[in-house]
């Protein structure tokens, strides 16, 4: 057994410097990249899992022939030190570690930009900042190697010392290190399974859904983050390829341009049960109520979304695919492509989906097909390049982007709406509701919970003002305006102490009510009603029909008069052929209309 444990000790003694330096590097990088947010802390299993990872690397190296081992170590040093430098640099420069968006931006970097990057990395302010700590580790590593070689030349261990080391110290060390590896492996097993799930997901949507789960895998080191980012980009690349093929196959038989001005307002995180229009007790949508009273705004009473994630919903609302069709959403053309091919000028003004380094997987997943250069060109004639703190700024952007000479226009506003954090979605001087107003209605809530609820309702009220201003922009034109949020939102519904969305919970009738019920309305301008009285009557007649928003593109194509193989009347709620009995399946699992 001594020989066995002695051999086990060789795994570390043969790669001792490698193991120690990589462990130090991992710990230092973790400390340097602690997020600048309240209550941020180190990954709780950092030290144990890092020991296990380093041990596995040492074992793999030990299995290699000595010559090969030397070269593999050198390659690993270049890779691991290099990735650490990039990771810490991104954190210093963009306040984020390696993300799929960063990887995407790196892939799009040309030689000039790459040269500028290296100049920046090795500039004085970077070297003497956080990146300098990594460079110091590299320098220390080099010094240890040099000093070690000098000492080995001068020092010669005596025979008794060598025998003691091989017969006593090595076996004991082997036992200790083996026990430590087994223990740290057990401690790390749960996260390793989570990482494996992420790295074997079939598409970026599955990745995103896994990340909504509480115990998802943590990419706690730069090498993991780099591998995950590369994998996420490979998944989206496959879907982009399909989307580009679908774009190339677009055929528009004809277009009557029935409605010259079509406007779509995409809201965010809006449960209709917090809308005054739908009976909420607080006056959160007074302007929309006024528009409804004119008869020009038609409120739909039974509309749901098929997912409670923004990225999933944008894929479904942009693709002509509907839930239940063959294939995937990316096998079908995107509706803005059809509009542009039909002669409409397409303008997209978003306050969310603009690529930046510090971007969560959710935004990356939701926006990659909008931001891909080829697909963006195929979909849009004009779009903004900057995001804003408040949605009202998008109105000013519209004035800059609109083309008064264009005869036919599709204009899309994508709001930040009521996206968490709610308190940031309404200017301070526009807030009306106070937490004390909710004491009687929600006596079980704590003070800070009532404040969150007040913040959400203030965000709804502010959204009401933005939406009504957008309507005013088109009120003197032959225009139709559609308002559709991506999904609903929980905000202390019933007796629950919870807000946002329950992504990993089974869908119950209560959850569907809160997170999938959304407001949906169509506004017809006075000129539109005069010119298209038949369509206006169709809108009024359809207001109480069951509807799910994955079918939105078919309604829009009907309004435009687009005749194409990609249009299907059975998905158009205004059509006499509309299939109201189509199952409304939420998250590909649950039929909304079968829930009690």
Secondary structure as GFF3:
##gff-version 3
##sequence-region A 1 596
A	DSSP	alpha_helix	2	13	.	.	.	ID=ss1
A	DSSP	alpha_helix	16	32	.	.	.	ID=ss2
A	DSSP	alpha_helix	46	63	.	.	.	ID=ss3
A	DSSP	alpha_helix	66	94	.	.	.	ID=ss4
A	DSSP	alpha_helix	100	107	.	.	.	ID=ss5
A	DSSP	alpha_helix	111	121	.	.	.	ID=ss6
A	DSSP	alpha_helix	124	127	.	.	.	ID=ss7
A	DSSP	alpha_helix	130	154	.	.	.	ID=ss8
A	DSSP	alpha_helix	159	164	.	.	.	ID=ss9
A	DSSP	pi_helix	165	169	.	.	.	ID=ss10
A	DSSP	alpha_helix	170	199	.	.	.	ID=ss11
A	DSSP	alpha_helix	204	211	.	.	.	ID=ss12
A	DSSP	alpha_helix	222	248	.	.	.	ID=ss13
A	DSSP	beta_strand	252	255	.	.	.	ID=ss14
A	DSSP	beta_strand	261	267	.	.	.	ID=ss15
A	DSSP	three_ten_helix	272	274	.	.	.	ID=ss16
A	DSSP	three_ten_helix	276	278	.	.	.	ID=ss17
A	DSSP	alpha_helix	286	293	.	.	.	ID=ss18
A	DSSP	beta_strand	297	300	.	.	.	ID=ss19
A	DSSP	beta_strand	303	304	.	.	.	ID=ss20
A	DSSP	alpha_helix	310	318	.	.	.	ID=ss21
A	DSSP	three_ten_helix	329	331	.	.	.	ID=ss22
A	DSSP	alpha_helix	335	341	.	.	.	ID=ss23
A	DSSP	beta_strand	345	350	.	.	.	ID=ss24
A	DSSP	alpha_helix	361	371	.	.	.	ID=ss25
A	DSSP	alpha_helix	373	379	.	.	.	ID=ss26
A	DSSP	beta_strand	382	383	.	.	.	ID=ss27
A	DSSP	alpha_helix	393	401	.	.	.	ID=ss28
A	DSSP	beta_strand	409	414	.	.	.	ID=ss29
A	DSSP	three_ten_helix	422	424	.	.	.	ID=ss30
A	DSSP	three_ten_helix	428	430	.	.	.	ID=ss31
A	DSSP	three_ten_helix	435	438	.	.	.	ID=ss32
A	DSSP	alpha_helix	447	473	.	.	.	ID=ss33
A	DSSP	beta_strand	479	485	.	.	.	ID=ss34
A	DSSP	beta_strand	490	491	.	.	.	ID=ss35
A	DSSP	beta_strand	499	500	.	.	.	ID=ss36
A	DSSP	alpha_helix	509	515	.	.	.	ID=ss37
A	DSSP	beta_strand	520	524	.	.	.	ID=ss38
A	DSSP	alpha_helix	526	531	.	.	.	ID=ss39
A	DSSP	alpha_helix	533	542	.	.	.	ID=ss40
A	DSSP	beta_strand	547	548	.	.	.	ID=ss41
A	DSSP	three_ten_helix	549	551	.	.	.	ID=ss42
A	DSSP	alpha_helix	552	560	.	.	.	ID=ss43
A	DSSP	beta_strand	562	564	.	.	.	ID=ss44
A	DSSP	three_ten_helix	569	571	.	.	.	ID=ss45
A	DSSP	beta_strand	585	586	.	.	.	ID=ss46
A	DSSP	beta_strand	590	591	.	.	.	ID=ss47
A	DSSP	three_ten_helix	592	594	.	.	.	ID=ss48
###
